[in-house]
Amino acid sequence: MTPRATDRARYDKATAQLDAPLAIVDLDAFDANADDLVRRAGGKPVRVASKSVRCRALLERVLARDGFAGIMSYTLAESLWLARAGFEDVLLAYPSADRAAFAELAGDAKLAAAVTVMVDDVAQLDLIDASRAGGREEVRVCLELDTALHLLGGRVRVGARRSPLREPAELAELARSVSRRPGFRLVGLMAYEGHVAGVGDAVAGAPLRSRAVRLMQRAARRELAARRAAVVRAVRAVEPELEFVNGGGTGSVQHTAAEDAVTEIAAGSGLYVPRLFDNYTSFQGRPAALFALPVVRRPGVGVVTVLGGGYPASGAAGPDRSPVPWLPQGLRYDPQEGAGEVQTPLLGPPADDLLIGDKVWFRHAKAGELCERFETLHLVEGDRVTASVPTYRGEGRAFL
């Protein structure tokens, strides 16, 4: 059998007594992917992006491994929840306007010691101060650098619209504002190069586009490395005791780790390896997170219909945001229907071998978003489910 056929046989056997829809994580693949991230990080610690995992048990599993340290969270409420659960180093990757959560943070010494918040504007400091509700704990602060590549004199921008802070002088000025302000302590700097770490450079069937992406990413890495080093020097001149400089992402781990200015790498999607991470020259992971849907209809020759399936990923709408039918190999969507909310027709020769009740296995386009659809992840080792653990949703948590 092919490796994919072997995987299908293992997953079907492991979940034979479980009804679909369901989701699994293949722990052998998960652990191998974790090892690969550590190898590519070249000795620098990897901070785990929780939005790409969304399961406390798996966060604990990966953080117990050598080479991983700390969590990068996505909301302040999630950060506080994780800190209360015992995670001692939580970096919030996005600015927050959650006044109630800031009041909790400023009023609790344990939370204030564990959580670092993100700012890129003095107005965010004002909001935090106005939210303290009498809390006097010192708030740990990280500044974010805009990593976008500017071309043609700034007329063309490549990269996510995140921080407005781009130049060393701008970050140094905000660093001075934080340092002068009672109740805050500047501890870190973050720069997420999503246009390098999160864009595949080897897209099947698109050689010209792939070459253009590689050229763009090469230029972006070169420009950012020089600018990030200058920013770090400028910020350290204000705050010499800066604890960390965070950068990277699954697709750029080894490149970012090679920069002397960076002290730690952020990554998370590389643990599950969703379908959007198939198209990279920099690494090749193993799909670890999958979901199964049951066959409920056989409308005709070469067609089966599964229950559910319309689980699109965030981002600009397009075919690459849909899950991909993975096992058995050779199934595809009906172009007239695609992945449906309550049912999904699938076409292809393997359909004729599927019976009512059989499972079809899919891979989600993005990593942790799969966990918003399922309350439980069944952990597979070999051909057995060895544990079943709750996702954030399974613990009654929906942070966004």
Secondary structure in CASP SS format (residue, H / E / C, confidence):
PFRMAT SS
TARGET T0000
AUTHOR 0000-0000-0000
METHOD secondary structure of the structure
MODEL  1
M C 1.00
T C 1.00
P H 1.00
R H 1.00
A H 1.00
T H 1.00
D H 1.00
R H 1.00
A H 1.00
R H 1.00
Y H 1.00
D H 1.00
K H 1.00
A H 1.00
T C 1.00
A C 1.00
Q C 1.00
L C 1.00
D C 1.00
A C 1.00
P C 1.00
L E 1.00
A E 1.00
I E 1.00
V E 1.00
D E 1.00
L H 1.00
D H 1.00
A H 1.00
F H 1.00
D H 1.00
A H 1.00
N H 1.00
A H 1.00
D H 1.00
D H 1.00
L H 1.00
V H 1.00
R H 1.00
R H 1.00
A H 1.00
G C 1.00
G C 1.00
K C 1.00
P C 1.00
V E 1.00
R E 1.00
V E 1.00
A E 1.00
S H 1.00
K H 1.00
S H 1.00
V C 1.00
R C 1.00
C C 1.00
R H 1.00
A H 1.00
L H 1.00
L H 1.00
E H 1.00
R H 1.00
V H 1.00
L H 1.00
A C 1.00
R C 1.00
D C 1.00
G C 1.00
F E 1.00
A E 1.00
G E 1.00
I E 1.00
M E 1.00
S E 1.00
Y C 1.00
T C 1.00
L H 1.00
A H 1.00
E H 1.00
S H 1.00
L H 1.00
W H 1.00
L H 1.00
A H 1.00
R H 1.00
A C 1.00
G C 1.00
F C 1.00
E C 1.00
D C 1.00
V E 1.00
L E 1.00
L E 1.00
A C 1.00
Y C 1.00
P C 1.00
S C 1.00
A C 1.00
D C 1.00
R H 1.00
A H 1.00
A H 1.00
F H 1.00
A H 1.00
E H 1.00
L H 1.00
A H 1.00
G C 1.00
D C 1.00
A H 1.00
K H 1.00
L H 1.00
A H 1.00
A H 1.00
A H 1.00
V E 1.00
T E 1.00
V E 1.00
M E 1.00
V E 1.00
D C 1.00
D C 1.00
V H 1.00
A H 1.00
Q H 1.00
L H 1.00
D H 1.00
L H 1.00
I H 1.00
D H 1.00
A H 1.00
S H 1.00
R C 1.00
A C 1.00
G C 1.00
G C 1.00
R C 1.00
E C 1.00
E C 1.00
V E 1.00
R E 1.00
V E 1.00
C E 1.00
L E 1.00
E E 1.00
L C 1.00
D C 1.00
T C 1.00
A C 1.00
L E 1.00
H E 1.00
L E 1.00
L H 1.00
G H 1.00
G H 1.00
R C 1.00
V E 1.00
R E 1.00
V E 1.00
G C 1.00
A C 1.00
R C 1.00
R C 1.00
S C 1.00
P C 1.00
L C 1.00
R C 1.00
E C 1.00
P H 1.00
A H 1.00
E H 1.00
L H 1.00
A H 1.00
E H 1.00
L H 1.00
A H 1.00
R H 1.00
S H 1.00
V H 1.00
S H 1.00
R H 1.00
R C 1.00
P C 1.00
G C 1.00
F E 1.00
R E 1.00
L E 1.00
V E 1.00
G E 1.00
L E 1.00
M E 1.00
A E 1.00
Y C 1.00
E C 1.00
G H 1.00
H H 1.00
V H 1.00
A H 1.00
G C 1.00
V C 1.00
G C 1.00
D C 1.00
A C 1.00
V C 1.00
A C 1.00
G C 1.00
A C 1.00
P H 1.00
L H 1.00
R H 1.00
S H 1.00
R H 1.00
A H 1.00
V H 1.00
R H 1.00
L H 1.00
M H 1.00
Q H 1.00
R H 1.00
A H 1.00
A H 1.00
R H 1.00
R H 1.00
E H 1.00
L H 1.00
A H 1.00
A H 1.00
R H 1.00
R H 1.00
A H 1.00
A H 1.00
V H 1.00
V H 1.00
R H 1.00
A H 1.00
V H 1.00
R H 1.00
A H 1.00
V H 1.00
E C 1.00
P C 1.00
E C 1.00
L C 1.00
E C 1.00
F E 1.00
V E 1.00
N E 1.00
G E 1.00
G C 1.00
G C 1.00
T H 1.00
G H 1.00
S H 1.00
V H 1.00
Q H 1.00
H H 1.00
T H 1.00
A H 1.00
A C 1.00
E C 1.00
D C 1.00
A C 1.00
V C 1.00
T C 1.00
E E 1.00
I E 1.00
A E 1.00
A E 1.00
G C 1.00
S H 1.00
G H 1.00
L H 1.00
Y H 1.00
V C 1.00
P C 1.00
R H 1.00
L H 1.00
F H 1.00
D C 1.00
N C 1.00
Y C 1.00
T C 1.00
S C 1.00
F C 1.00
Q C 1.00
G C 1.00
R C 1.00
P C 1.00
A C 1.00
A E 1.00
L E 1.00
F E 1.00
A E 1.00
L E 1.00
P E 1.00
V E 1.00
V E 1.00
R E 1.00
R E 1.00
P E 1.00
G E 1.00
V C 1.00
G C 1.00
V E 1.00
V E 1.00
T E 1.00
V E 1.00
L E 1.00
G C 1.00
G C 1.00
G C 1.00
Y C 1.00
P C 1.00
A C 1.00
S C 1.00
G C 1.00
A C 1.00
A C 1.00
G C 1.00
P H 1.00
D H 1.00
R H 1.00
S C 1.00
P C 1.00
V E 1.00
P E 1.00
W E 1.00
L E 1.00
P C 1.00
Q C 1.00
G C 1.00
L C 1.00
R E 1.00
Y E 1.00
D C 1.00
P C 1.00
Q C 1.00
E C 1.00
G C 1.00
A C 1.00
G C 1.00
E C 1.00
V C 1.00
Q E 1.00
T E 1.00
P E 1.00
L E 1.00
L E 1.00
G C 1.00
P H 1.00
P H 1.00
A H 1.00
D H 1.00
D H 1.00
L C 1.00
L C 1.00
I C 1.00
G C 1.00
D C 1.00
K E 1.00
V E 1.00
W E 1.00
F E 1.00
R E 1.00
H C 1.00
A C 1.00
K C 1.00
A C 1.00
G H 1.00
E H 1.00
L H 1.00
C H 1.00
E H 1.00
R C 1.00
F C 1.00
E C 1.00
T E 1.00
L E 1.00
H E 1.00
L E 1.00
V E 1.00
E E 1.00
G C 1.00
D C 1.00
R E 1.00
V E 1.00
T E 1.00
A E 1.00
S E 1.00
V E 1.00
P E 1.00
T C 1.00
Y C 1.00
R H 1.00
G H 1.00
E H 1.00
G C 1.00
R C 1.00
A C 1.00
F C 1.00
L C 1.00
END
